[in-house]
Each structure stands twice: as structure tokens, then as C-alpha cells.
Amino acid sequence: MNNFSLENNNYIDIINDFRNLIDFINYNDVLIEKMFHIFEKHFNFEIAGIFFNSPDIYGINTLNLLIKNKNNNIQSIEEKFFNHMSEFKQIIKIKSNIIQSGINNSNNKNFENELITPFLFQNKLLGGICIISENEILKTDLNTYNFLINELLSIFKLKYLYSEQIFKSSVDGLTGLYNRHQFDINLNQEFNRSQRYKTPFTVAMIDIDHFKNINDTYGHQFGDFVLKEISQIIQNTFRKTDIVFRYGGEEIAIIMPETTSKKALLPLEKLRDKISKHNFNSKNVTISIGVADFNNDIKSSTEILKKADKMLYSAKENGRNQIKVFLP
């Protein structure tokens, strides 16, 4: 009877711990910190990891690691974890966010005991955890562990649903590209980053030539088809680090981090050529492109946008189906 009571108290503690997490679903850093605290109550480990998958196909997949002892082989842990997650979803862009505490130990260690647990719901990868140790990992019995995992699944479901809503609000429904609001956010972020670290970035503004005529001649349904087709071609042409947006109407914007306008010309010219040769249901479509990059003379994010826009209008006024680059 006493054992049953103790077990029940343990479950009640776990339920209360996870119930408190719900308030922090949209506060990522706090949520992760509190989850690590729960792990420490129930597991012996040197390294623990938390990964929340996002519906955002362009996002970086981050493995948050709590390291109790300094370890020199974090990359192998990251690779092993994401290789396991890749059984359930193709994962391309990865990084680790490392939180280190406790004893510093510079020796490389072979961790023989590990738990890597993916969380799945309705064929979607919600995320995963890993717990790694030299010694026995589990502090609790198997029933408690399974109960803990079930409670974790609820948190991962809520987190994924919240992320899904955020993602849907940032994406254009027709093309699947990020929308204008998200462009404004990313442009400011990239501008601030370039100012701080003195790194380049390029903005390209793309306009579909004679798009009004396309709609008037062939109908809006065909116009939508052209927009979706061009959006797909752009996504297949550029790097995963380049971000593509539907700026408005038939205009598409690309932000290219760590890239000068000179380096951006090669993929942009490849894109222009590819679209001019593409078969849009036996019809030809072309694009015009305006380009500007960050330099020390530019004082705001809107300024670089205005310069790229000015170059776009120049490309259209000078015959279309071409690229114009702003030269300071």
C-alpha cells in the first residue's frame, strides 16, 4: 500500500512538473531550461538534448544540449542524433545550442549508455530528446520512464501546434513562400546582423514580366499557376540559406546572407535563363530582377530595399528579361 502511494506521488509530481511547462510553450529558452530541470530529477546523465521540430521547411533544426562535463566530440553527438531523427523526416540544416555547466573535463569520452527518443504524432515528427551517460541513465523504474515520455509527448504536441500556427501566419497560401510581413522581419534581422558583424548580404527583387497581360489573356488561374511554378523554380535554384518571399502580387524577393551582389549574379542569371526557357503550358514567361547589397553607406534596411526596387524598375524600363545591379 505504501509503495503504491509513493508511486502515485511520483506520478503526481511529474504531472505537476509538466503542467507548469504549458505556460512557457511560446518561450523557447525558458521551456528548454525547465525541461532540462525535469530531466535532472529523473535521469543520470552527462549530456541531455532537446529538439523541437518545426513545420518551417526553411528553418534551422536546433539540438539544445545541456552538458554537465565538457566534451570534445559534440559534433558526433549532433550527427548521431539527427541521423536517428532523419529516419522520420529529411533534416538538412542543423546546429547545436550548447548550455554548459558543472565540471570541466577535457578528456574525450565514449558514452556507452544513451537514450534517443523521437516524438511522433499523426505521421509528423514533433521532435526528440537524447540522454547520454557513461553510467546507468535511468534513476526511475520503467513504468515511471514510460509515464514521463507520455507527458513529454503532450508538451511536444502543444509546441508543434503552436509553431505550426506561427508558420502558417508567415507563409503565403498560394506559393508556399514566406509572406511580406516575414520579409520585413528577416530584412531587419539581416541588416542588424550585417551591421554588427560587418558581413555582406544581398536583396534581389523579382517581377514577372507583363503579368497583367498574362492574367487578362489566359485568366487568373493560369496566372496563379505561373506564380507557383516560378516560386518552385526559385526554391530549387537557390541555397537553403537564401530565403525567398512573395513580396506582393507578382513580385518575389530573395534575401541572400553572406553574399555580395557580385556573387549573387551567377545564381540570379541562372534563374533568369531557366525561367525564360521553361515551358509554362507551351507559353513563354520572363522575369526582371533588381539587385542591391549591404555596404557601409546604407543606413537602414529600407534603403537597401529601395535601391533593389530602383534597379528592378530600371530592368523593366530597359526591355525586361534582364538583371540590373545597384553600383554605389
Buried (B, 14 or more C-beta within 10 A) or exposed (E): EEEEEEBEEBBEEBEEBBEEBEEBBEEBEEBBBBBBEBBBEBBBBBBBBBBBBBBBEBEEBBBBBBBBBBBEEBEEBBEBBBEBBEEBBEBEEBEBEBBEEEEEEEEEBEBEBBBBBBBBEEEBBBBBBBBBBBEEBBEBEEEBBEBBEEBBBBBBBBBBBEBBEBBEEBBBEEBBBBBBEBBBEBBEEBBEBBBEEEEBBBBBBBBBBBBEEBBEEBEEEBBEBBBBBBBEBBBEBBEEEBBBBBBEEBBBBBBBBBBBBEBBBEBBEEBBEBBEEBEBEEEEBBBBBBBBBBBEEBEEBEBBBBBBBBBBBBBBEEEBBBBBBBEE
